Amino acid sequence: MAFTGKYEVESEDNYDAFVKCIGIPSDVIEKGRKFKVVTDVTQNGNDFIWTQTYPTGQSMTNKFTIGKEADMETMGGKKFKATVNMEGGKVVVDFPNYHHTAEIAGGKLVEISTAGGVTYKRVSKRLA
């Protein structure tokens, strides 16, 4: 499927402003700025397993089915329920304090998160 693959962060725009906006503590912001997050996506039809692994060895996994409510977790570790949708080939979800989209463009995973007028863009290159 289109999203299936392993990706590593290649570039980020507005990281500091975005994570401050969503309330991530400054010590965590400092550590995270240098991280090369690896995202592993498995897509089987409308079912997804989306795992982000950090250089510290910590990981976060969200399992969801497009159009159905699922238990999710934010990058700050907050657990919540949300319905993930597919709009024009983009995975779209509203986290508690930000809106997130993800798409494959030019073979890369492009994620855009928006909160309080701040837009964060993360582009990850395909590893596998």
C-alpha positions as CSV (number, residue, x, y, z in Angstrom):
1,M,0.0,0.0,0.0
2,A,1.0,3.6,-0.6
3,F,2.1,4.4,3.0
4,T,3.9,1.2,3.9
5,G,7.6,1.7,4.6
6,K,10.3,2.8,7.0
7,Y,11.2,6.5,6.9
8,E,13.8,8.7,8.7
9,V,13.5,12.4,9.2
10,E,15.3,14.4,6.6
11,S,14.1,18.0,7.3
12,E,11.8,19.9,9.7
13,D,10.3,23.4,9.5
14,N,9.1,25.3,12.6
15,Y,9.9,22.5,15.1
16,D,10.6,24.8,18.1
17,A,7.6,27.1,17.6
18,F,5.2,24.2,17.1
19,V,6.3,22.1,20.1
20,K,6.3,25.2,22.4
21,C,2.8,25.9,21.1
22,I,1.5,22.4,22.1
23,G,3.1,22.6,25.5
24,I,6.2,20.4,25.3
25,P,8.7,21.2,28.1
26,S,11.9,23.1,27.0
27,D,14.2,20.3,28.1
28,V,12.3,17.8,25.9
29,I,12.3,20.4,23.0
30,E,16.1,20.7,23.2
31,K,16.6,16.9,23.1
32,G,14.1,16.4,20.3
33,R,15.6,19.0,18.1
34,K,18.5,16.7,17.2
35,F,16.5,13.5,16.9
36,K,16.3,11.6,13.6
37,V,12.9,10.0,14.3
38,V,12.3,6.8,12.4
39,T,8.6,6.2,11.3
40,D,7.6,2.7,10.4
41,V,4.2,2.4,8.7
42,T,2.3,-0.8,7.9
43,Q,-0.8,-0.3,5.8
44,N,-3.2,-3.1,5.0
45,G,-6.2,-1.6,3.2
46,N,-7.7,0.9,5.7
47,D,-5.8,-0.6,8.6
48,F,-2.6,1.1,9.8
49,I,0.1,0.5,12.3
50,W,2.1,3.7,12.7
51,T,5.2,3.5,14.9
52,Q,7.7,6.3,15.6
53,T,11.0,5.3,17.2
54,Y,13.3,7.8,18.8
55,P,17.2,7.6,19.1
56,T,16.7,7.0,22.8
57,G,15.0,3.7,22.0
58,Q,11.6,4.9,23.0
59,S,8.8,4.3,20.6
60,M,5.1,5.3,20.2
61,T,2.7,3.1,18.2
62,N,-0.8,4.1,17.0
63,K,-3.0,1.5,15.4
64,F,-6.1,2.7,13.6
65,T,-8.6,2.0,10.8
66,I,-9.6,4.8,8.5
67,G,-13.0,6.1,9.5
68,K,-13.2,4.3,12.9
69,E,-12.5,5.7,16.3
70,A,-9.2,4.5,17.8
71,D,-7.1,4.9,20.9
72,M,-4.2,7.2,20.0
73,E,-1.2,8.8,21.7
74,T,0.3,12.2,21.1
75,M,4.1,12.9,20.7
76,G,3.9,14.2,24.3
77,G,2.5,10.9,25.5
78,K,-1.1,11.9,26.1
79,K,-3.7,9.2,25.3
80,F,-6.9,10.1,23.6
81,K,-9.6,8.8,21.2
82,A,-9.8,10.0,17.6
83,T,-11.1,9.1,14.2
84,V,-8.5,9.1,11.4
85,N,-9.7,9.9,7.9
86,M,-8.3,9.7,4.4
87,E,-8.8,12.9,2.4
88,G,-7.4,13.2,-1.1
89,G,-4.7,10.5,-0.3
90,K,-3.7,12.2,3.0
91,V,-4.1,10.6,6.4
92,V,-5.9,13.3,8.5
93,V,-6.5,13.3,12.3
94,D,-7.2,15.9,15.0
95,F,-5.0,15.4,18.0
96,P,-6.2,17.1,21.3
97,N,-4.3,20.4,20.5
98,Y,-3.2,20.1,16.9
99,H,-4.4,19.0,13.4
100,H,-2.1,16.5,11.6
101,T,-1.9,15.3,8.0
102,A,0.5,12.8,6.4
103,E,1.0,11.9,2.8
104,I,3.5,10.3,0.5
105,A,4.9,12.9,-2.0
106,G,7.8,12.1,-4.3
107,G,8.4,8.9,-2.4
108,K,8.8,10.8,0.9
109,L,6.6,10.9,4.0
110,V,5.4,14.5,4.4
111,E,3.7,15.3,7.7
112,I,2.2,18.6,8.6
113,S,0.9,19.6,12.0
114,T,-0.9,22.9,12.8
115,A,-1.6,24.4,16.2
116,G,-2.4,28.0,17.2
117,G,-1.5,29.3,13.8
118,V,1.9,27.5,13.8
119,T,2.6,25.0,11.1
120,Y,5.2,22.3,11.6
121,K,6.4,20.3,8.6
122,R,8.5,17.1,8.8
123,V,9.8,15.4,5.7
124,S,11.1,11.8,6.0
125,K,13.1,9.9,3.4
126,R,12.2,6.2,2.7
127,L,14.7,3.8,4.2
128,A,12.9,0.6,3.2
